[in-house]
Amino acid sequence: MSDYREVIDRARRMQDFQVQVEVPAEGFRFTGVIPYDMEIVGRQAFVTVPALSIEEAVQKANEFFQNTP
């Protein structure tokens, strides 16, 4: 299968998952673009992530928080 067909197939199979992840330490703040719809309540973030599985959605949300300075 060609690369563009694989990308289109992946996009068609994606779903929105709502995952809950812990917000990093006190004083955390966002810089730059926030790629997901989210609501933060206390130290918990409820994040809507497009992905193929719930596991991938959790991984993407955690990576976002870990890689945000």
N, CA, C and O of each residue as an XYZ file, in Angstrom:
276
protein
N       0.856     -1.183      0.000
C       0.000      0.000      0.000
C       0.898      1.241      0.000
O       1.914      1.277      0.694
N       0.526      2.228     -0.762
C       1.356      3.428     -0.847
C       1.233      4.251      0.435
O       0.281      4.102      1.200
N       2.216      5.118      0.648
C       2.265      5.906      1.873
C       1.020      6.759      2.075
O       0.475      6.809      3.178
N       0.568      7.429      1.021
C      -0.580      8.311      1.206
C      -1.841      7.504      1.528
O      -2.693      7.982      2.278
N      -1.976      6.316      0.990
C      -3.138      5.479      1.311
C      -3.092      5.025      2.768
O      -4.129      4.933      3.424
N      -1.906      4.745      3.267
C      -1.761      4.363      4.675
C      -2.166      5.518      5.580
O      -2.831      5.304      6.594
N      -1.777      6.732      5.230
C      -2.134      7.904      6.023
C      -3.644      8.120      6.000
O      -4.251      8.379      7.039
N      -4.245      8.016      4.834
C      -5.693      8.197      4.710
C      -6.435      7.102      5.487
O      -7.417      7.386      6.173
N      -5.971      5.861      5.380
C      -6.596      4.759      6.111
C      -6.501      4.987      7.614
O      -7.471      4.761      8.338
N      -5.350      5.431      8.083
C      -5.177      5.708      9.516
C      -6.123      6.816      9.963
O      -6.758      6.700     11.011
N      -6.223      7.879      9.187
C      -7.102      8.997      9.535
C      -8.557      8.542      9.609
O      -9.299      8.992     10.482
N      -8.964      7.680      8.729
C     -10.350      7.181      8.730
C     -10.655      6.331      9.958
O     -11.785      6.328     10.447
N      -9.664      5.618     10.451
C      -9.876      4.714     11.586
C      -9.751      5.410     12.945
O     -10.081      4.821     13.974
N      -9.280      6.649     12.952
C      -9.083      7.345     14.224
C     -10.422      7.693     14.879
O     -11.425      7.941     14.211
N     -10.393      7.699     16.209
C     -11.547      8.067     17.017
C     -11.079      9.065     18.060
O      -9.884      9.165     18.338
N     -12.023      9.808     18.641
C     -11.693     10.691     19.760
C     -11.869      9.909     21.054
O     -12.916      9.311     21.298
N     -10.823      9.924     21.882
C     -10.872      9.283     23.195
C     -10.685     10.366     24.250
O      -9.871     11.271     24.075
N     -11.441     10.275     25.351
C     -11.218     11.193     26.458
C     -10.428     10.435     27.514
O     -10.871      9.414     28.039
N      -9.249     10.965     27.810
C      -8.374     10.321     28.787
C      -8.094     11.283     29.930
O      -8.184     12.501     29.777
N      -7.758     10.719     31.059
C      -7.454     11.510     32.248
C      -5.987     11.300     32.585
O      -5.534     10.168     32.755
N      -5.250     12.401     32.680
C      -3.835     12.327     33.039
C      -3.548     13.351     34.125
O      -4.255     14.349     34.259
N      -2.515     13.093     34.886
C      -2.128     14.012     35.954
C      -1.321     15.169     35.371
O      -0.425     14.976     34.550
N      -1.666     16.376     35.820
C      -0.917     17.568     35.417
C       0.397     17.568     36.196
O       0.399     17.285     37.394
N       1.511     17.879     35.540
C       2.808     17.899     36.237
C       2.830     18.863     37.433
O       1.830     19.513     37.739
N       3.952     18.940     38.081
C       4.153     19.674     39.333
C       3.522     21.060     39.368
O       3.201     21.659     38.342
N       3.364     21.533     40.585
C       2.851     22.884     40.851
C       3.614     23.907     40.014
O       4.829     23.799     39.848
N       2.914     24.877     39.501
C       3.563     25.906     38.703
C       3.631     25.574     37.221
O       4.178     26.352     36.439
N       3.086     24.435     36.824
C       3.080     24.063     35.414
C       2.257     25.075     34.631
O       1.198     25.511     35.082
N       2.757     25.447     33.448
C       1.983     26.311     32.561
C       2.293     25.954     31.122
O       3.359     25.431     30.797
N       1.333     26.252     30.278
C       1.473     25.922     28.872
C       2.256     27.005     28.144
O       2.137     28.192     28.447
N       3.050     26.574     27.186
C       3.694     27.502     26.270
C       3.481     26.938     24.871
O       3.625     25.734     24.656
N       3.149     27.779     23.946
C       2.953     27.314     22.578
C       1.558     26.793     22.320
O       0.613     27.086     23.052
N       1.456     26.023     21.271
C       0.174     25.500     20.807
C      -0.266     24.321     21.676
O       0.545     23.466     22.033
N      -1.542     24.285     22.007
C      -2.121     23.154     22.739
C      -2.905     22.341     21.712
O      -3.926     22.808     21.209
N      -2.444     21.132     21.394
C      -3.029     20.384     20.279
C      -4.323     19.640     20.580
O      -4.931     19.073     19.672
N      -4.755     19.633     21.841
C      -5.930     18.851     22.214
C      -6.944     19.713     22.958
O      -6.599     20.726     23.567
N      -8.202     19.284     22.892
C      -9.247     19.887     23.701
C      -9.099     19.313     25.103
O      -9.010     18.096     25.263
N      -9.071     20.167     26.117
C      -8.898     19.641     27.468
C      -9.532     20.542     28.506
O      -9.755     21.732     28.286
N      -9.812     19.936     29.640
C     -10.298     20.647     30.815
C      -9.425     20.195     31.974
O      -9.188     19.000     32.154
N      -8.949     21.153     32.758
C      -8.096     20.822     33.897
C      -8.865     21.145     35.172
O      -9.357     22.257     35.361
N      -8.953     20.142     36.040
C      -9.618     20.289     37.327
C      -8.615     19.850     38.376
O      -8.282     18.670     38.478
N      -8.134     20.815     39.159
C      -7.098     20.500     40.142
C      -5.841     20.053     39.441
O      -5.291     20.778     38.612
N      -5.380     18.852     39.774
C      -4.166     18.295     39.154
C      -4.491     17.274     38.075
O      -3.591     16.590     37.588
N      -5.760     17.155     37.691
C      -6.161     16.194     36.667
C      -6.570     16.916     35.391
O      -7.294     17.911     35.437
N      -6.106     16.414     34.258
C      -6.486     16.952     32.961
C      -7.346     15.908     32.258
O      -6.984     14.734     32.189
N      -8.476     16.346     31.742
C      -9.358     15.506     30.949
C      -9.132     15.939     29.504
O      -9.534     17.031     29.104
N      -8.491     15.082     28.732
C      -7.981     15.448     27.419
C      -8.668     14.603     26.341
O      -8.734     13.379     26.450
N      -9.178     15.269     25.302
C      -9.761     14.569     24.164
C      -8.688     14.441     23.093
O      -8.187     15.439     22.575
N      -8.341     13.194     22.768
C      -7.216     12.913     21.880
C      -7.672     12.021     20.720
O      -8.260     10.966     20.956
N      -7.410     12.428     19.474
C      -7.700     11.525     18.361
C      -6.609     10.451     18.279
O      -5.417     10.759     18.286
N      -7.039      9.192     18.202
C      -6.075      8.084     18.165
C      -6.769      6.826     17.649
O      -7.987      6.800     17.469
N      -5.976      5.790     17.417
C      -6.529      4.515     16.973
C      -6.998      3.651     18.134
O      -7.847      2.777     17.958
N      -6.441      3.895     19.338
C      -6.805      3.095     20.508
C      -6.696      3.960     21.756
O      -6.079      5.025     21.740
N      -7.301      3.486     22.832
C      -7.223      4.211     24.099
C      -5.772      4.251     24.588
O      -5.345      5.238     25.188
N      -5.020      3.187     24.333
C      -3.611      3.156     24.761
C      -2.803      4.238     24.045
O      -1.987      4.925     24.658
N      -3.041      4.380     22.740
C      -2.337      5.410     21.983
C      -2.746      6.799     22.464
O      -1.909      7.700     22.530
N      -4.020      6.982     22.799
C      -4.495      8.282     23.285
C      -3.828      8.654     24.604
O      -3.400      9.794     24.783
N      -3.738      7.707     25.521
C      -3.075      7.958     26.810
C      -1.609      8.301     26.582
O      -1.081      9.225     27.201
N      -0.949      7.557     25.692
C       0.462      7.813     25.392
C       0.647      9.225     24.835
O       1.553      9.942     25.260
N      -0.204      9.632     23.886
C      -0.089     10.971     23.296
C      -0.300     12.061     24.342
O       0.437     13.047     24.366
N      -1.301     11.892     25.205
C      -1.570     12.902     26.240
C      -0.399     13.002     27.206
O       0.032     14.104     27.546
N       0.120     11.860     27.652
C       1.263     11.877     28.569
C       2.495     12.504     27.915
O       3.206     13.280     28.553
N       2.749     12.175     26.658
C       3.891     12.765     25.951
C       3.750     14.279     25.848
O       4.734     15.005     25.988
N       2.541     14.757     25.605
C       2.326     16.195     25.517
C       2.713     16.878     26.823
O       3.445     17.868     26.808
N       2.232     16.363     27.948
C       2.541     16.992     29.233
C       4.011     16.846     29.594
O       4.591     17.768     30.168
N       4.630     15.715     29.274
C       6.049     15.512     29.597
C       6.966     16.393     28.757
O       8.051     16.761     29.206
N       6.536     16.738     27.533
C       7.385     17.511     26.634
C       7.055     19.005     26.605
O       7.624     19.754     25.811
N       6.134     19.434     27.472
C       5.806     20.856     27.561
C       6.671     21.463     28.661
O       6.603     21.046     29.817
N       7.488     22.456     28.289
C       8.407     23.025     29.297
C       7.675     23.756     30.411
O       8.310     24.284     31.324
